[in-house]
């Protein structure tokens, strides 16, 4: 999860898993201010503040020998150099996308970009893998299965396949058409050629941090943003209906050659269902992402306990 003092928010109502919890923030957050602002995770776990790393945005890919304590919340602040680079990347990406910047770029804030520097923040603390969760997600079951999948797949990041019942192929293709995505350039430069098979929502990601760092994913994201800003034909040339571009779209393209996959039960998107379909078979949701077209979990007033009782039916099967 990530947080900025200007946006993002910290409202979560999920059970605390038997693991260390990490919150990435902009340096303006403290344990006391967090407790005062929102009842994070219901009953707040012990909280410790970690200083910003000294190496800025230049990640050292070596694993440290520190170990975090299970059941403890650690606040990791972004180093100023890393924050400046992320701001530069965001500015480049939105430099020719003013409508998208106004709709998504400003509203989402910088916090959504912090996952891109999780490697240089967390590797020194001995963290090999981390499950990134947006602040509008709920754990409905143990996340152990997605970590086991990460052990079997050494990809820099693992994402959930799209729930094609909630987001059918026709909708994904319509969004790509509205964004006027230059698939020829995306395929030639970053191996992104299929909006149905390679599209993912970045609100739930398992990051294998050493591989993420060694493959220089942040550099690839910067490259996509630079191309968008400077190429004669931008990668995205959205129509008025395609202004919902965000860092998710940048990461989809930049990481296309490096993504491993898990089932859609790890990122269930339908706000009114607790099951999903994968290859025609129903699966119980493990991680619920209560987010629909920009409306947050707060609007639905869902709690994990409430969601767990909503067993009324399945998402419709994909065509």
Number of C-alpha atoms within 10 A of each C-alpha: 24 25 26 21 15 13 14 20 19 22 17 22 21 18 16 19 14 13 13 17 21 23 19 24 23 21 19 12 18 15 15 9 10 16 14 10 11 14 14 16 14 13 11 16 16 13 18 14 16 16 13 18 20 12 13 19 21 14 21 17 18 16 17 14 10 11 11 15 13 14 16 18 21 20 25 23 25 25 21 16 15 22 19 14 16 22 14 14 24 23 17 20 31 20 16 17 20 13 18 21 21 14 15 17 22 12 13 20 16 23 21 23 21 22 20 21 25 24 30 27 29 22 23 19 15 14 21 17 22 21 18 18 21 23 25 23 26 26 21 19 16 14 16 11 13 21 18 10 15 23 12 10 16 17 21 24 23 25 24 24 22 28 27 23 19 19 14 16 18 12 13 18 14 14 19 18 17 18 20 16 18 17 19 13 16 19 15 10 13 20 18 22 18 14 18 18 12 19 21 25 17 21 20 23 24 24 27 23 26 23 19 24 24 14 16 17 21 24 14 17 24 21 19 24 25 19 18 22 21 14 9 8 12 21 24 26 18 22 12 11 13 19 21 20 21 20 21 16 17 22 23 21 24 25 23 19 15 18 21 20 19 20 20 25 23 28 30 30 27 21 17 15 21 25 24 31 24 17 10 13 9 15 17 18 23 23 23 27 25 27 21 12 6 11 11 16 21 13 9 13 9 18 16 18 13 9 17 17 9 12 12 10 11 17 22 18 17 17 9
